[in-house]
Amino acid sequence: MDVGMLWYDAATGPGLGDRIRHAADYYRDKYGKAPDLCMVNPSLKEQGLPRQLGGLEIRTSRSVLAHHFWLGVRGED
């Protein structure tokens, strides 16, 4: 993914999956296409990070700051 939407997530209430779903819904509403990739900080592994959420693949990356999700569409590899 070269281009995506950076989502700041400071929520502590709902579960991690719900927070990622909320960000993905916002992405879909804003850009007219559902994201298929979400990059998160590796520290979220401690919160029971799912690998897949519906059609959304979730990966970790040290380049994503804590409390942020980077959502977008996978490019051609």
N, C-alpha and C positions, 0 to 999 in steps of 0.2 A: 504494500500500500504506500503510495507516494503522497497522496493528498487525502485528507480526512478532516473530521471535525473534532476539535479538542473540547471535551466536556469536563467541567469542574464539578466534583461531587464531594460535598462536605457533609452529606447526610449521614446520620448515625442510626436512624430509626429503622427503616425497612431493610429487608435482607439484601445482600449484594446482588443476587439475581434480579430482584425487582428494580434496583437502582440502575443496573445495566439496561434492563428492558425499557425503563423510562427514557434513558438517553437514546436508545435505538429508535423508540417511537418518535421522539423529537426530531431525530435525523431524518426519518422517513417522511414526516410531515413537512419538514423544511426543504428537503431536496427531491422529494417525489420518488425516491427509491430506497428500499431497505438496505441498511449496511449488512455486510456478510463477515466483517472482521472487526474485532474490538481488541485493542492493545491496552494492557493495564500494567501498573507497577508490580513487580514480583512480591512485594509485601502483602498483596491481597491473597496470596496462596494460603496464608494463615486464617483467612476468613472463609475457607471452603470454596475457593474459586472453581466454578464449573469450567469444563473445556469446551462445552457446546451449550448454547441456549437457543432452542429453536433452530433457525438456520444461521445463527450467529456463532462463528468460531471465536473463541477467546484465547488470546496468547499473552504472555508476559514479555515485557521489555524494560530494561533498566533505563532506557531513554524517556520513558513516560514517568512524569512526576507523580508522587503520591497524591491521592485524592483526585486523580484525573483519569478519564477514559479517552482513548483516541479511536474513533469509529470511522469506518469507511468501507470501500469496496476493494476487494483484492484485485491487484493488477495482474497482467499476464506475467508469469514467472519465466 
